[in-house]
Amino acid sequence: MNDTLHFPPATGIGSLPGTDAREAAKAATGSFEDFPHLPELPARGPGADMIGRTAGLLVELYARVEPSGWRIGDRPGRDTRRARSWLGEDLDALEEFTQGYEGLLKVQAVGPWTLAASLELRNGEAALSDPGACRDLAASLAEGLRLHLDEVRRRVPGARLVLQLDEPSLTAVLRGQVRTASGYRTHRAVDRQIVEATLRDVIAVHDGPDGAGPVVVHSCAPDVPFALLRRAGAAGISFDFSLLTERDDEVIGEAVEGGTRLFAGVVPGTDGPLSDPAGSVMGVRTLWRRLGLRPGLLPEAVTVTPACGLAGASPGYARSAYAHCVRAARSLADNPE
């Protein structure tokens, strides 16, 4: 699949500032004409946040807001209904702005391990503390994603969907760094093979009419486990480029040579001065030279994005950041060396 799929040069991560679904859809589709995404607007409140939004997709598992966060409950309540209602609003807006669209379209959801680290069981501990709960959660998520992707396909029939799984807690799960409810201890590290197998099962739900659909895994945390994600079936890996170190060189070189797309987050996710577009991707060119990779491969292997979601940015900055991603990607294609 990686050999035949050509990812466009730039896209967004997911979240945007504000509360207007139509404005957000207009920004995401207008900025990235060949690779729009379904926007997320967490400023609307619980249920529009990344955990609540994905909890609303779960099948036969429900969650509600407690003072400590999202907790799994017995039945759908007001919080589940609100999450589903906002997602419906976002899909309505996306459908409006993608009439006749044919091309790649990205939708995002929280991955199984960040969800397990964030959702509480009835006793207040993270689902991560219970292997059975983790399995149930992953199965429920997989079924919910299958239904969600079917719904997006129905609304935007010309699109080829890319599923992005947001896994900012993945490294903490692998290292045993997720704190318990008391805050005094951490949950035990989950075995890497279990983490990989669960991700593989969730990634496998994205089967489109033309075969397996591409899945990108996003994490803006340090030390993204590139090799594990590739083995689990990720077609692309999305990350904050500023957090890379030379320790990552080898796995990144292997990823590129293996056909994995790099979604390089080079534009800051919060307000600040933006350098010239060529300056934003200078680090990518430097990495390429260090790895000894062919410069002409750059536009074929890299999609330029913000470093993380833009929920904490101002609306003006978010629009500028999207335009900057497009210009930076063009600079990379025009002058790969």
N, C-alpha and C positions, 0 to 999 in steps of 0.2 A: 504493500500500500504506500509506504513512504516514497517508493521510486516514482510513482505516477502522480502523486498529489503535489501540486505546486501551491504553497502557501503564499498569499500576497505579502507585500513588504512591511505593512504596518497595521496595527489594530490597538484597541484599548484593552484594559484588564477586566473591568466590570462596573465598579461603583462610580457614581458621579454625585456631585453636590446637588442640593435642592430637592424639591418634592413634586415637580411637574413631569409626569411620565412622557407627555408629548414632546416637551422641550428636550428631554434626555434622549428620546428615540431619534429626534431630529438631529441632535449633535452626533450621536453614534453612527447614524446612517449617512449623514452629510459629510462628516470628517473622513470616514473610511468607506469610500464608495465601493471598493471591491472586497472589503472584509469587515462589515459592520458587526456589532455585538448587541446582545440584549442588555440594556442598562439596568443597574440596581441602584435604588435610592434609599439608603439606610436612614437618612434624615427624617423620613416619615415616622420612624419609631419602631417599637418591637414588632417583628413580623416582616419588616422590610430590611432588617439587618441580615447579614449573610447566614448566621446560624438559624434564625427564625424562618427565613425564606426557604432554606433547604428542609427544615423540619416540617414545613407545610407540604412538601412533596412526598413525605414518607407514606408508605402504604401500611395500614393496620397498626401504625404506631403514631402517637400524638404527643405534642409537647405544649406546655404552657409556661408563661413567664412567672418566675418567682423572684423575690428580692436578690437572690444569689445568681440568677441566670435562667436559662431554659431547662425545664425538667420534664421528663417523660411522664405522661399521665395515661388514664384509662380510656378517655374518649375525646373526640374533637370538641374544643371549646372556642371561646371568643378569639383567643390568640391564633389558633389554627385558621379560623375563618378569615381573620384579618390578613394573615400571611397569604392565603390563597386569593383573596380579593385583590390585594396589591399586585400579585403576580399576574392575575388576569388583566388588570389595568395596563401593566407594562406590555403584555402580549398584544393587547388591543392597539396600543400606540405603535409598537414595532410593526404589526401587520399593516397599519395605515401607511407607514413610511417605506415599506418594502414591496409595494404593489408591483408585480412584474419582475421582481429582482431574481436574478439567476447568478449564483456564485456561492462562495463560502459565507456562512453566518455562524457566529460563535455564541453559545449559551453557557452560563457558568452555574456551578453548584458546589457546595462544600463536599470534599471527599470524605471517605468513611472514617479515616483516623482523626482528622481534625474534628469531625462531628462527635466521635466517641470521646474525645478529650474535652469537648465543650458541653455536651448534653448530660444532665444529671439524672441518676436513677432516683427512685422514691426515697432512698436513704440519704440523698444529698451528695453522694460521691459520683464522680464522672463514670459514664458507661464504660470507660477504659478499664475500670477496676474489675470488670466482670467479663471474662472471655465469651460466655454465652450471650451476654447482652451485646457485645461487639459483633458477634455473628448475626444476631437478629437485626441489628441496626444496619449492617452492610446489605443484608438481603432485602430489607424494607427500602433502603435507599436505591438499590439496583432496580427494583420494580417501579419505584416512583420516578426514577430517571427515564426508564423505558416509556412510561406513559407521557411524561413531560416532553420528551423528544418527538413522540408521535403527534402531540398537540402542536408543537412548533412547526413540524412538517406540514400539517394540515393547513396552518395559517399562512405559511410561506412556502408553497409547494415547489417553487423553482430553486430553493436554496439547498446546498449541501451543508449539513450541520457539522460543526466542530464542537465537541463537548469539552469544556474546561473544568477540571476538578481543582478546587482551591484547597491546598493542603499546607497552610502555614505552620501547623503544629506537628507536622510529620517528623521532623528531626528531633523534636522534644520527646515524641512518643518512642522513637528508636533508642534514645539515650536515657530514658527514664527520668526526664526532667519536668514532667507534667505534675503540678502540685496537687496534693489531696485537698479535701474541703477545709481541713483545719489550717492548711498552709504550712504545717510544720514538717511534713514528709512529702515524698514524691511517689507517684505510682511506678511500679516496676516496669522496666523496659520491655517492650513487646518483641518477641522473637522476629528477626528480620524476614524469615521465610513466611511466617504468618502474615506479616505486614504486606509482603510482596504478593502472596496468593490472594489476599483480600482485595488488594488494588486491582489485580488481574481480573478477578471476578466482576468487579464494578465496571472496569474499563470495557469488558466484553459485552456489556448491555448495549453499547452503541453500535448496533447493526442496522445499517440503512438499507434502502432498496437496492443500492449498488454495492453491497458488501459491507465489510467492517468500516465503521466511521472513524475518523481521526479523533483522538483524545489528547488533549494537552493537560499537563499537570502544572499548576502554578504554586509557587511558594516564594514569598518575599523575605523569608528567614535565611540566616547564614547556613552554609554547609548543606545545600540541597543534595539529596542522595541520587545523583544522576544515573549511576549504573543500575540501581534498584528500580528506578522508574522506567528505564528503558526495558529491562527484563520483564516488567509487569505489562508492557505493551503500549507505553506512551509514545505517540508519534511526535510530540513536541514537549519541551520543558520550558516553562516560563519562570523567570527569576529576576531579582534585583541585581543588575550587572555590577553595581558598586560594591557588593558584598563578596564578589569572587576574589580568591587569592591564587597565587601560583600553584598551590596544592591542588587546585581544581583542573589544572591544565590537561593532565593526562585523560581524565574522564571526559572532558569537553572535546578533546581531539578525537577520542573514540566515538563519542556521540555523533559528531559531525560526519566522520567517515562511515558510520553505520546508518546515515540517512535521517537521524533525529533532527527535527527543526529546533533551533534555539530562538526563544522569544526573549530578546534581550531588553530588559527594563532599564533604559538609559536616561529617561526624562523624569525628574523628581516628581513625587506624588503630591507634594504640598507647595504652596505658593513660594516663589523665589525667582531670582533672575534666571532666564534661560540663555545658555550660551548660543553661539551660532550653530546651525544644524550640523555642520561638519565637525565641530568641536564635541558635540554630544556623542558622536560615534567614533571618536578618535581612539578610545579605549578598545573598541571592538577591532579596529584595524591593528592596533598594537598586539592584541591577543593573537590575531591571525598570523602576524609575522613571527611571534614567539613560538607558535605551534608549527610553523613551517607549512601552513596550508596555502593552497593556491588562491590568490586574491579574487579571481573570477568566481570562486565558489561562494564568496560572501553573500551576495544577494539571493543565492539559491538556498542558503542555509540559515539565514537570520531574518526574523521579523522584529521590527522595532516597536517597543511599547513603553508606556510609563513604567516606573519601577514597581508601582503597586496601584491599588485602586485610588480614585481621586475624590472619595467622599469627604476628605478633610480639606479639600482645596476650595477656593472661591470659584463661582461659575465662570468668571472671565479667565482665570488661570486654566481651568479645565479645558476650555475651548482652545486656548493658546497651546496647551500641552499636546492636545490631539493634532493640531496643525503642525506643531513642531516635530512630532513623531513621523508624520508623512514626509516633511522636508528632509529630516535626518536620514530616513530610509532612501530617499532619492539621491542624497549625497553619497550614500554607501554604494548604491548601484552605479552612479556616474563615475565615481572615483574610488574603486575598491582598494587601491594602493595608497 
